């Protein structure tokens, strides 16, 4: 399973494999697959599965932090964490109640 998630990063943002939009403050959408993003987030799972949301507003977070969060959700690695986005990435993790099950 982990190997498939790591290889799935290339599909992040792909219109063919993305059914969930993360709407940034700028109005830009970052696309993701709801099933992959829900794997570690019961909040996103509830929003997509029970409330049938196809977009999530993330205006409180920087684009860099949201991209880092999405890539980490796909790969299991936080490769793009930096001093400038650490606080926002940490907040996103708390807001969406992200956990890591290894």
Secondary structure, 3 states (H helix, E strand, C coil): CHHHHHHHHHHCCCCCCCCEEEECCCCCEEEECHHHHHCCEHHHHHHHHHCCCCEEECCCCCHHHHHHHHHHHHHCCCCCCCCCCHHHHHHHHHHCCECCCC
